[in-house]
Amino acid sequence: MSKDFSVPAEFWEQLQLSEKSALLLDYDGTLAPFQIERDQAYPYIGVLPLLEDILRSKRTRMVVITGRPVPEAQALLSPLAGFEIWGAHGLDYLQLDGTIKKYTIAPELILLLEKAEQQLRTKELSDLLEAKPGGVAVHWRGLSEQEREKVRLETLTEWTALSETPGIKLLQFDGGLELRIAHPDKGDAIRAILEDLPNDVPTAFLGDDITDEDGFRALEDRGLPILVRDAYRSTNATAWIKPPEELLAFLTRWRDIVTHQK
């Protein structure tokens, strides 16, 4: 791979010169390793103290943008506080004052998602299902390759036709499939954040999965999209770091700059 995917020196120089910055973060696969038991997916060791130091500097607006509902993300990041969360791909927005704004879903789309959930329950896939705000997901992490393929094909058989409904999309993520409303998505969340930021504020978005590509595209020339992943894949991100070592190194350098450490 000949292209240089390291974080540009110009970005660090801009961060050093700016009094304000924005750090936008996906959760699963980015700040935390994937786990079969999703409620046990805690951040990599060392991540929380670094984020806490960054927040304490008062120079960085930190926003977690995740497919998880807001309460799940809060619980996994506890005791970290003083940051925003866009949950369920942007359906729920936890503001700094603790209030949550919720996006209203059309009733007909709610009925369709309920139908999609019931379809898989009749296939005896209940243990793999997760109903979430604005979507329903099937998880196959931990299954054998043969079992994963069986679940994938059964899910596609039931959900492909439903995914052609206007306002609905079918997403493949690392470890499963999700049928969900088309908007808002992580790109919509990032565009909303950027509307509140001056154009010259150094901004980075770290993500790992296909669902983060909407966010990478939304940054365009306004910030630095960073793929966080062990193995490189085709992406709209312009930088690539591997977790956890390179992730921790990135957060450490950010921390040192905004807290004036050398």
Backbone bond lengths (Angstrom), bond angles and torsions (degrees), N, CA, C in turn:
res aa  C-N    CA-C-N  psi(-1)  N-CA   C-N-CA  omega(-1)  CA-C   N-CA-C  phi
1 M - - - 1.466 - - 1.532 108.12 -
2 S 1.347 116.32 112.01 1.453 119.87 -172.54 1.521 113.32 -86.20
3 K 1.303 118.10 -25.59 1.459 121.05 -176.66 1.526 110.78 -69.77
4 D 1.336 115.78 142.79 1.464 121.34 178.81 1.530 109.20 -88.25
5 F 1.351 116.14 115.60 1.461 120.73 -179.23 1.525 111.94 -105.82
6 S 1.317 118.29 16.75 1.463 120.39 178.28 1.528 110.13 -73.69
7 V 1.324 115.62 159.76 1.466 120.11 177.58 1.525 108.21 -67.63
8 P 1.331 118.18 125.29 1.471 120.42 -174.88 1.521 112.51 -62.65
9 A 1.315 115.74 141.88 1.463 120.41 177.10 1.527 110.61 -59.99
10 E 1.335 116.68 -32.06 1.465 120.85 -179.79 1.531 111.57 -61.37
11 F 1.337 115.96 -33.34 1.463 118.40 179.42 1.516 110.66 -66.00
12 W 1.340 116.59 -45.14 1.460 119.86 179.56 1.531 110.97 -64.02
13 E 1.322 117.25 -36.48 1.462 120.56 178.16 1.525 110.66 -64.79
14 Q 1.336 115.81 -41.37 1.459 120.12 178.12 1.526 110.96 -64.37
15 L 1.341 116.36 -41.39 1.471 120.39 179.02 1.527 110.54 -62.30
16 Q 1.332 116.33 -38.57 1.463 120.22 -178.18 1.526 111.29 -67.30
17 L 1.324 117.43 -33.45 1.456 121.38 -175.94 1.517 113.34 -86.04
18 S 1.325 116.87 -17.00 1.464 120.44 -174.28 1.524 111.35 -93.92
19 E 1.334 115.46 142.61 1.462 120.62 176.27 1.528 111.59 -82.73
20 K 1.320 117.80 -18.02 1.457 122.83 -179.75 1.523 109.66 -128.82
21 S 1.336 115.22 151.13 1.455 120.70 178.86 1.524 108.15 -154.54
22 A 1.328 115.82 169.23 1.464 120.62 179.49 1.522 108.83 -137.28
23 L 1.330 115.30 127.64 1.462 122.34 179.38 1.522 107.66 -118.28
24 L 1.333 116.78 110.77 1.454 123.59 -176.89 1.522 108.33 -107.44
25 L 1.333 116.78 130.33 1.461 120.66 -167.75 1.523 112.04 -135.01
26 D 1.319 116.68 126.08 1.459 121.22 164.24 1.535 107.37 -71.08
27 Y 1.329 117.02 165.67 1.467 118.53 -179.73 1.534 112.10 -105.40
28 D 1.341 117.19 -77.56 1.467 120.23 -174.14 1.525 111.57 -63.43
29 G 1.327 115.66 127.89 1.455 121.00 -179.99 1.514 113.08 85.83
30 T 1.326 117.06 -13.06 1.459 122.01 -179.62 1.522 110.32 -111.32
31 L 1.320 116.81 -65.46 1.466 120.58 176.16 1.514 112.57 -85.72
32 A 1.324 116.36 -20.97 1.467 121.13 -174.65 1.521 110.15 -138.19
33 P 1.323 117.67 145.06 1.466 119.95 175.63 1.525 110.53 -72.50
34 F 1.318 115.89 151.30 1.456 119.84 175.97 1.528 110.01 -66.36
35 Q 1.329 115.22 145.52 1.455 121.93 177.93 1.527 108.75 -134.91
36 I 1.330 116.82 147.07 1.459 120.22 175.65 1.523 109.53 -62.53
37 E 1.336 116.39 -44.28 1.468 121.38 173.55 1.521 107.65 -86.31
38 R 1.324 116.77 104.45 1.464 121.05 -169.85 1.534 112.85 -64.30
39 D 1.332 116.81 -27.53 1.465 118.46 179.71 1.525 112.24 -78.20
40 Q 1.333 116.65 -0.46 1.459 121.12 177.26 1.528 112.26 -107.16
41 A 1.325 116.83 11.22 1.467 121.33 -177.18 1.528 109.91 -84.69
42 Y 1.319 116.04 73.80 1.460 121.24 -179.47 1.533 110.54 -83.73
43 P 1.333 117.73 157.77 1.465 120.56 -178.61 1.528 112.29 -59.34
44 Y 1.328 114.04 155.34 1.468 119.22 172.60 1.531 109.16 -55.41
45 I 1.330 115.27 146.01 1.462 119.73 177.68 1.528 109.52 -58.43
46 G 1.307 116.31 129.91 1.460 121.85 179.18 1.518 114.00 101.32
47 V 1.328 117.79 -17.54 1.463 120.68 -176.95 1.525 111.39 -68.88
48 L 1.330 117.62 -49.76 1.469 120.06 -174.37 1.533 113.16 -60.52
49 P 1.348 119.92 -45.32 1.476 118.27 178.26 1.530 112.64 -60.17
50 L 1.323 116.93 -36.68 1.465 119.85 179.07 1.526 110.91 -67.15
51 L 1.319 116.46 -43.68 1.467 119.41 178.78 1.522 110.74 -64.03
52 E 1.316 115.82 -38.46 1.464 119.81 178.53 1.527 111.10 -62.24
53 D 1.325 117.10 -43.29 1.463 121.00 178.53 1.528 110.85 -63.40
54 I 1.330 115.84 -40.87 1.470 119.94 179.45 1.520 110.53 -62.98
55 L 1.319 116.78 -43.94 1.462 120.68 178.76 1.529 111.20 -63.98
56 R 1.321 116.40 -39.96 1.465 121.00 -176.92 1.532 111.12 -64.78
57 S 1.315 117.39 -23.96 1.465 120.55 -179.40 1.527 112.42 -67.41
58 K 1.354 116.94 -22.76 1.470 122.74 -178.13 1.529 112.51 66.33
59 R 1.319 117.24 11.07 1.467 120.18 179.81 1.529 112.24 -103.00
60 T 1.326 117.71 -6.91 1.459 120.88 -176.02 1.523 111.26 -126.91
61 R 1.310 115.98 126.68 1.466 122.07 169.33 1.524 106.96 -84.58
62 M 1.322 116.20 118.60 1.455 120.85 -177.07 1.526 109.99 -108.68
63 V 1.323 115.34 130.31 1.458 121.27 -179.02 1.520 109.01 -134.38
64 V 1.332 116.66 126.32 1.466 121.94 173.33 1.527 107.86 -95.36
65 I 1.330 116.31 127.88 1.463 122.36 -178.01 1.526 106.52 -121.13
66 T 1.325 116.76 109.52 1.456 120.62 -167.58 1.518 112.50 -138.19
67 G 1.312 115.46 158.08 1.455 120.10 173.11 1.510 112.52 -78.11
68 R 1.328 117.43 -13.66 1.469 120.86 178.19 1.531 110.56 -74.45
69 P 1.329 117.02 150.52 1.466 119.47 169.18 1.526 109.96 -61.32
70 V 1.320 116.22 153.53 1.461 121.63 -176.98 1.533 112.91 -52.69
71 P 1.347 120.20 -47.81 1.475 118.95 -177.20 1.529 113.32 -60.39
72 E 1.331 117.73 -35.28 1.473 120.20 178.43 1.521 110.58 -65.18
73 A 1.318 116.51 -45.68 1.464 120.02 -179.62 1.525 110.62 -64.15
74 Q 1.326 117.12 -41.05 1.467 120.78 177.83 1.526 110.92 -58.89
75 A 1.330 116.52 -45.74 1.465 120.66 -177.26 1.521 111.54 -62.98
76 L 1.327 117.00 -41.72 1.459 120.45 -177.36 1.525 112.30 -72.95
77 L 1.338 117.41 -26.03 1.466 121.26 -179.25 1.526 112.85 -96.01
78 S 1.318 117.30 -3.06 1.460 121.11 179.01 1.535 110.52 -59.15
79 P 1.331 118.37 140.11 1.475 130.00 10.93 1.525 113.98 -94.34
80 L 1.337 118.63 15.86 1.461 121.02 -179.44 1.524 109.68 -58.72
81 A 1.330 116.74 136.81 1.468 121.68 -179.44 1.525 108.88 -145.71
82 G 1.336 115.35 168.15 1.458 120.03 177.58 1.509 113.98 88.34
83 F 1.330 116.96 23.29 1.465 121.02 178.44 1.530 108.91 -134.47
84 E 1.317 116.36 166.88 1.459 122.13 -179.40 1.526 110.12 -98.93
85 I 1.334 115.99 156.08 1.462 121.26 175.06 1.528 108.76 -134.18
86 W 1.314 115.58 126.08 1.458 121.72 165.63 1.529 105.98 -99.92
87 G 1.331 116.93 108.50 1.456 121.51 -176.56 1.512 112.57 -100.57
88 A 1.336 115.51 164.90 1.470 122.52 178.57 1.522 110.56 51.21
89 H 1.324 116.32 46.56 1.471 123.30 178.47 1.529 112.78 61.36
90 G 1.313 118.37 22.26 1.455 121.33 177.49 1.509 114.87 111.40
91 L 1.334 117.60 -0.05 1.470 120.63 178.99 1.531 111.89 -70.71
92 D 1.330 116.73 -34.45 1.462 122.20 -179.45 1.523 108.93 -119.09
93 Y 1.324 116.43 137.25 1.460 120.74 -179.34 1.521 109.83 -128.73
94 L 1.332 116.06 109.29 1.464 121.85 175.54 1.523 108.66 -85.78
95 Q 1.336 115.55 116.26 1.453 120.86 -179.61 1.530 110.70 -88.56
96 L 1.323 115.53 168.51 1.461 119.71 -176.74 1.514 112.90 -63.14
97 D 1.343 117.08 -26.60 1.461 119.00 179.93 1.527 112.96 -83.21
98 G 1.338 116.37 4.14 1.457 120.74 176.66 1.518 115.29 92.18
99 T 1.317 117.71 -7.62 1.465 120.07 178.05 1.525 110.47 -81.03
100 I 1.324 115.92 151.65 1.457 121.63 -178.98 1.523 109.56 -118.51
101 K 1.319 115.63 124.37 1.452 121.48 172.61 1.527 108.48 -93.39
102 K 1.324 116.65 136.82 1.461 120.86 -178.68 1.519 110.39 -121.08
103 Y 1.315 115.39 136.32 1.458 122.37 175.89 1.527 108.80 -80.14
104 T 1.318 117.16 136.53 1.461 121.35 -179.33 1.523 110.33 -86.63
105 I 1.328 116.59 128.08 1.464 122.39 -179.61 1.525 109.02 -98.14
106 A 1.327 116.30 137.21 1.458 121.14 178.68 1.525 109.99 -60.12
107 P 1.340 118.36 134.99 1.469 121.54 -177.60 1.521 113.84 -54.78
108 E 1.335 117.12 -36.91 1.467 119.21 -178.65 1.525 112.15 -67.62
109 L 1.332 116.69 -28.75 1.463 119.74 177.09 1.521 110.85 -76.10
110 I 1.321 117.06 -34.73 1.465 120.48 174.83 1.524 109.96 -61.53
111 L 1.325 117.14 -43.60 1.470 121.21 178.72 1.519 110.94 -62.81
112 L 1.323 117.30 -40.03 1.460 120.50 179.75 1.527 110.93 -64.30
113 L 1.332 117.05 -41.92 1.467 120.37 179.51 1.525 111.01 -66.97
114 E 1.328 116.80 -35.69 1.466 119.88 175.43 1.521 110.73 -64.44
115 K 1.322 116.23 -38.57 1.467 120.69 176.91 1.527 110.44 -63.78
116 A 1.328 116.51 -42.16 1.465 120.90 179.64 1.521 111.23 -62.15
117 E 1.329 115.81 -40.91 1.467 120.10 177.91 1.519 110.72 -63.32
118 Q 1.316 117.08 -44.88 1.465 121.14 -178.49 1.521 111.38 -65.09
119 Q 1.319 117.25 -35.81 1.463 120.35 178.72 1.526 111.44 -57.39
120 L 1.328 116.38 -43.20 1.466 119.05 -178.80 1.522 111.98 -76.84
121 R 1.310 116.97 -28.83 1.473 118.64 176.45 1.527 110.37 -64.47
122 T 1.317 117.41 -35.07 1.465 120.17 178.10 1.530 111.17 -70.06
123 K 1.329 116.44 -17.94 1.466 121.50 176.38 1.527 111.41 -91.27
124 E 1.322 116.32 11.34 1.466 122.79 179.75 1.536 112.05 60.49
125 L 1.340 114.84 40.66 1.463 120.65 177.75 1.534 111.66 -110.87
126 S 1.319 116.17 19.34 1.469 120.32 -175.31 1.523 112.68 -56.44
127 D 1.326 117.17 -37.80 1.470 120.18 -176.49 1.523 112.33 -67.81
128 L 1.328 117.01 -17.77 1.464 121.25 -178.06 1.523 112.64 -100.01
129 L 1.329 116.14 -4.10 1.460 120.97 -174.18 1.522 112.25 -88.16
130 E 1.317 115.18 147.80 1.460 121.81 171.48 1.528 108.02 -136.99
131 A 1.310 116.68 114.17 1.462 121.29 173.50 1.520 107.90 -87.25
132 K 1.323 116.84 128.16 1.456 121.18 -177.85 1.519 108.61 -135.79
133 P 1.324 118.52 165.81 1.461 119.79 178.25 1.530 111.28 -56.61
134 G 1.316 115.93 119.64 1.463 120.04 176.02 1.505 115.62 79.12
135 G 1.341 118.05 9.59 1.459 118.18 -179.27 1.513 112.43 -170.12
136 V 1.329 114.25 169.06 1.461 121.29 172.87 1.522 106.91 -137.57
137 A 1.327 116.39 133.44 1.459 121.31 -174.12 1.518 110.41 -123.11
138 V 1.319 114.98 150.75 1.456 121.41 170.87 1.524 107.07 -118.00
139 H 1.334 115.93 130.20 1.466 122.29 -176.83 1.527 109.51 -110.48
140 W 1.334 116.26 131.84 1.463 118.35 176.99 1.534 112.74 -121.65
141 R 1.308 117.21 13.26 1.466 119.38 176.91 1.531 109.70 -61.59
142 G 1.328 116.58 133.41 1.461 121.47 -179.21 1.514 113.57 97.25
143 L 1.340 117.92 -12.94 1.464 120.69 178.19 1.523 110.01 -84.42
144 S 1.318 115.93 159.89 1.459 119.92 175.36 1.530 109.28 -68.72
145 E 1.318 116.65 163.50 1.463 120.53 -179.51 1.527 111.11 -58.53
146 Q 1.323 116.46 -40.95 1.465 120.46 179.52 1.535 111.00 -65.57
147 E 1.328 116.69 -41.54 1.465 120.22 178.98 1.529 111.27 -67.00
148 R 1.337 116.61 -39.90 1.462 120.18 179.02 1.526 111.15 -60.55
149 E 1.318 116.13 -45.00 1.458 119.86 -178.89 1.520 111.47 -65.26
150 K 1.315 117.07 -37.57 1.463 120.75 177.53 1.524 110.66 -63.04
151 V 1.333 116.66 -46.50 1.464 121.12 179.43 1.525 110.22 -64.28
152 R 1.328 116.77 -42.12 1.467 120.34 -179.28 1.523 111.40 -60.22
153 L 1.333 116.46 -46.80 1.467 120.62 -178.39 1.522 111.58 -66.48
154 E 1.328 117.13 -40.49 1.464 120.13 178.48 1.526 110.98 -63.92
155 T 1.340 115.36 -40.18 1.461 119.61 179.84 1.522 111.02 -66.44
156 L 1.325 116.89 -45.29 1.464 120.21 179.59 1.530 111.35 -62.95
157 T 1.323 116.62 -36.90 1.461 120.18 178.27 1.523 111.15 -60.50
158 E 1.327 116.41 -40.58 1.462 120.54 -177.11 1.525 113.09 -82.19
159 W 1.341 117.02 -32.14 1.463 119.01 -168.64 1.528 115.15 -103.83
160 T 1.319 118.63 -15.48 1.470 119.14 -174.89 1.522 111.80 -59.63
161 A 1.322 117.27 -46.13 1.471 120.13 -179.83 1.528 110.65 -63.68
162 L 1.333 116.98 -40.59 1.465 119.82 179.73 1.527 111.40 -64.23
163 S 1.327 116.39 -32.57 1.465 120.29 -177.07 1.525 112.56 -69.57
164 E 1.325 117.24 -13.18 1.459 120.86 178.22 1.534 112.26 -84.08
165 T 1.321 116.94 -3.54 1.462 121.79 176.80 1.528 109.49 -68.68
166 P 1.325 118.73 132.12 1.473 119.84 176.44 1.530 111.18 -55.81
167 G 1.325 115.82 134.16 1.458 120.79 -179.59 1.513 114.37 91.06
168 I 1.341 116.70 2.36 1.467 122.36 -179.37 1.526 108.99 -125.72
169 K 1.332 116.25 145.82 1.467 119.28 174.01 1.522 109.67 -141.98
170 L 1.319 115.83 154.82 1.461 123.45 178.52 1.521 107.80 -109.17
171 L 1.330 116.25 121.99 1.459 121.91 -176.91 1.518 110.55 -114.26
172 Q 1.324 116.92 137.50 1.458 120.23 168.21 1.519 107.42 -99.99
173 F 1.330 116.36 129.99 1.455 120.60 176.01 1.518 108.81 -122.73
174 D 1.316 116.22 176.83 1.466 121.00 -176.90 1.527 108.94 -71.15
175 G 1.337 116.05 93.00 1.460 119.91 178.85 1.503 114.84 114.24
176 G 1.347 117.63 14.04 1.455 117.45 178.17 1.510 114.25 167.01
177 L 1.334 114.87 -168.70 1.460 123.80 177.72 1.521 108.82 -129.70
178 E 1.328 115.95 148.26 1.461 120.26 176.62 1.515 110.04 -136.18
179 L 1.315 115.72 131.08 1.457 122.62 170.90 1.520 106.37 -100.32
180 R 1.346 117.19 122.92 1.451 118.88 -174.48 1.524 110.40 -151.15
181 I 1.333 114.81 169.83 1.452 118.87 176.17 1.528 109.06 -65.74
182 A 1.333 115.42 147.38 1.456 120.25 -174.16 1.530 112.32 -70.18
183 H 1.328 116.23 -33.86 1.467 120.88 -179.88 1.522 109.49 -142.24
184 P 1.350 115.90 145.62 1.455 127.64 4.08 1.533 112.01 -76.46
185 D 1.332 114.64 160.45 1.458 121.55 172.58 1.530 108.01 -129.96
186 K 1.314 116.96 -174.58 1.466 119.03 -176.77 1.528 112.02 -65.61
187 G 1.324 116.10 -28.83 1.459 118.98 175.83 1.518 111.61 -65.52
188 D 1.341 116.74 -41.47 1.465 120.33 176.91 1.526 110.61 -61.32
189 A 1.335 116.57 -41.86 1.466 120.47 179.13 1.523 110.83 -61.22
190 I 1.333 116.82 -44.57 1.465 119.79 -178.27 1.522 111.02 -68.56
191 R 1.324 117.92 -37.68 1.470 119.13 176.64 1.527 111.03 -62.40
192 A 1.330 116.78 -38.07 1.468 120.11 177.44 1.525 111.09 -64.39
193 I 1.328 116.92 -40.29 1.472 121.27 178.07 1.526 110.46 -64.52
194 L 1.335 116.19 -44.17 1.462 120.21 -177.88 1.529 112.58 -63.71
195 E 1.325 116.80 -29.10 1.465 120.16 178.13 1.527 111.50 -61.60
196 D 1.327 116.18 -26.69 1.473 120.77 -179.11 1.521 112.69 -91.25
197 L 1.324 117.19 -4.18 1.463 120.41 -174.60 1.526 111.20 -109.93
198 P 1.332 117.89 136.29 1.466 119.44 170.10 1.533 110.44 -59.21
199 N 1.315 116.59 151.67 1.464 120.70 -175.08 1.520 113.84 -62.05
200 D 1.336 116.77 -24.47 1.470 118.78 -174.57 1.523 113.34 -94.58
201 V 1.350 118.59 7.55 1.461 120.75 178.46 1.530 109.63 -77.21
202 P 1.328 119.03 121.63 1.467 120.81 178.25 1.530 110.51 -60.62
203 T 1.325 115.26 125.29 1.461 120.64 -174.33 1.518 109.80 -134.54
204 A 1.330 116.52 134.53 1.468 121.30 176.09 1.517 108.97 -131.01
205 F 1.322 115.76 144.97 1.465 121.67 173.38 1.518 108.05 -124.81
206 L 1.345 115.57 123.08 1.460 121.93 179.96 1.523 109.86 -106.82
207 G 1.329 117.21 125.62 1.455 121.68 179.06 1.511 110.65 -152.19
208 D 1.316 116.02 166.19 1.463 119.49 -175.18 1.519 114.32 -123.81
209 D 1.331 117.25 -28.30 1.455 120.65 -164.01 1.529 111.93 -104.72
210 I 1.338 115.31 172.26 1.459 121.13 177.07 1.530 110.50 -58.78
211 T 1.335 117.42 -35.11 1.466 120.52 -179.51 1.525 111.82 -66.47
212 D 1.334 117.90 -16.71 1.458 120.88 178.10 1.525 112.81 -84.19
213 E 1.331 116.75 -11.14 1.460 119.71 -178.99 1.526 112.04 -63.01
214 D 1.351 117.40 -33.53 1.465 119.62 175.52 1.525 110.33 -58.86
215 G 1.323 116.03 -39.11 1.457 120.93 177.98 1.515 112.40 -69.02
216 F 1.327 116.53 -41.47 1.465 119.96 178.16 1.529 110.32 -59.56
217 R 1.344 115.94 -44.30 1.465 119.48 -179.54 1.528 111.44 -65.69
218 A 1.335 116.37 -36.00 1.461 120.11 -177.31 1.525 112.14 -64.68
219 L 1.328 117.16 -28.96 1.471 119.53 -179.57 1.523 111.82 -67.69
220 E 1.332 116.68 -36.22 1.462 122.56 -178.64 1.527 109.76 44.97
221 D 1.348 116.37 -119.55 1.463 118.53 -178.57 1.523 112.32 -98.43
222 R 1.340 116.81 16.56 1.464 120.98 -177.68 1.528 113.03 -94.41
223 G 1.311 118.44 -8.86 1.456 118.75 -177.06 1.511 111.86 -171.57
224 L 1.328 114.59 -168.86 1.459 121.83 -175.53 1.529 110.20 -111.41
225 P 1.339 118.59 109.12 1.465 121.02 174.76 1.531 110.05 -85.69
226 I 1.344 115.98 128.49 1.466 120.62 -173.65 1.523 110.16 -124.22
227 L 1.312 116.99 123.34 1.456 122.71 174.55 1.529 108.68 -81.76
228 V 1.330 116.78 127.61 1.468 122.40 178.27 1.523 106.80 -113.63
229 R 1.308 116.07 106.45 1.470 118.79 -170.84 1.524 109.78 -167.84
230 D 1.328 117.27 144.48 1.460 120.70 178.90 1.524 111.82 -62.21
231 A 1.323 115.83 -45.08 1.460 121.10 -177.76 1.528 109.67 -113.98
232 Y 1.316 116.22 137.70 1.457 119.97 179.70 1.529 110.16 -68.97
233 R 1.338 116.14 146.69 1.461 122.52 170.95 1.523 107.73 -140.48
234 S 1.312 116.13 164.73 1.454 120.64 177.06 1.522 109.74 -58.98
235 T 1.333 117.13 133.40 1.464 120.28 -171.19 1.524 110.77 -157.88
236 N 1.330 115.26 160.18 1.460 121.23 171.42 1.521 112.02 -86.78
237 A 1.327 116.78 -5.67 1.463 120.28 175.87 1.525 109.47 -68.53
238 T 1.327 115.86 150.81 1.461 120.10 179.91 1.527 112.40 -106.23
239 A 1.332 116.95 -6.82 1.464 121.58 175.44 1.526 108.33 -132.10
240 W 1.316 116.08 158.27 1.470 121.82 -177.27 1.516 109.19 -142.99
241 I 1.356 116.41 127.45 1.457 121.45 175.29 1.526 108.56 -130.86
242 K 1.332 115.47 151.78 1.455 121.00 -179.27 1.529 110.31 -101.62
243 P 1.338 116.91 135.15 1.470 119.24 176.26 1.523 110.28 -87.80
244 P 1.332 119.78 156.67 1.472 122.59 -7.29 1.526 114.53 -89.88
245 E 1.357 117.66 -17.92 1.471 119.07 -170.86 1.525 112.56 -61.06
246 E 1.334 117.22 -49.64 1.460 119.11 -177.39 1.524 111.54 -72.64
247 L 1.330 117.28 -29.53 1.462 120.47 173.76 1.525 110.06 -63.01
248 L 1.330 116.68 -47.97 1.462 120.70 179.40 1.532 111.05 -62.93
249 A 1.333 116.59 -37.27 1.461 119.64 178.39 1.536 110.88 -65.79
250 F 1.321 116.69 -39.17 1.463 121.32 177.82 1.528 110.53 -63.15
251 L 1.339 116.34 -49.07 1.466 120.30 -178.96 1.527 111.47 -66.19
252 T 1.327 116.79 -35.00 1.463 120.48 177.66 1.523 111.01 -64.36
253 R 1.322 116.41 -43.87 1.468 119.19 179.61 1.519 110.47 -65.41
254 W 1.340 116.71 -40.65 1.474 120.06 177.04 1.529 109.67 -60.32
255 R 1.350 115.33 -47.54 1.466 120.60 179.07 1.526 111.34 -57.44
256 D 1.335 116.44 -46.23 1.458 119.76 -176.76 1.527 111.49 -63.66
257 I 1.318 116.55 -36.26 1.470 119.70 -179.54 1.522 111.25 -70.09
258 V 1.328 116.69 -48.35 1.476 118.42 -174.44 1.523 112.71 -76.24
259 T 1.327 116.78 -16.73 1.470 119.18 176.80 1.527 111.62 -105.30
260 H 1.349 116.14 6.84 1.466 122.80 176.94 1.522 112.41 61.85
261 Q 1.350 115.95 32.98 1.463 118.93 174.85 1.522 108.90 -89.85
262 K 1.331 116.04 152.27 1.462 121.35 179.90 1.513 110.02 -114.43
